[in-house]
């Protein structure tokens, strides 16, 4: 009887052990499948969260670390100039990617892409009295993109967009506008990139360079500045540039003009340790006209702010509703 009882208990124990091992194996398979799904989701649909993006940036940095090139300062400046020119253009993201690849500049997939359309200018006559001032709805932002420069080992942030409307503008009474003449529209406009809701380490991180550009390929026009008007680079950078119109044709009775500073772009470069920094990035734009002007741009952990002088009815500021995580 004892042997029979012991044998039954042994069988039960053995079956229980088999069940436990089967359950554990199933859980491990589910966990691995979940991890694989997570990796596939990141690779297929883009990096939606800061931790996932940070991991991708670290892997990208590690992958291309051995491809860093020893260039002279002059060579680095020339590469930066050409890369900036590509980023400031109104080409599509895929076209930019193709042109940047020979420079060793690779885009990080942030999962959000919005390419600006090429805007076809329409001349405005000086006799047209039905113009409305530019508004925030006239500003169209591209997605803010992040690139890794494998040659220099630094990170590039680029944001921008275009303005589809026409400003309400009249030539000064003392002027005689002729084709090709350029005129200012009010005071300087402000735009840049804000890094907000930041966390992680900024130790050892520095802004290598920063620039802002107005352009209009239809008129072969470009205006660039590297003079930042903001403080700590840990929160991004802001710039001021003059928006303009251009006279497209004229006769003794009237003239025609269009908005010249149609496209805007901001490019910031950070050192290699930027991959240890986390937060959200967003492009912003501020416009003033007539007697109002921008007196400063402020950046902080909560975002950007603009200070003004003049009439409250002659200004506005805007940023897109979707941030880019980094």
PyMOL commands that set and color helices and strands:
alter all, ss='L'
color gray80, all
select helices_A, chain A and resi 2-45+50-63+65-67+73-88+93-101+136-138+217-219+233-235+272-276
alter helices_A, ss='H'
color red, helices_A
select strands_A, chain A and resi 105-108+124-125+139-141+145-149+154-163+182-200+207-216+221-225+236-250+255-259+263-270+277-288+293-300+303-309+315-319+324-325
alter strands_A, ss='S'
color yellow, strands_A
deselect
rebuild
show_as cartoon
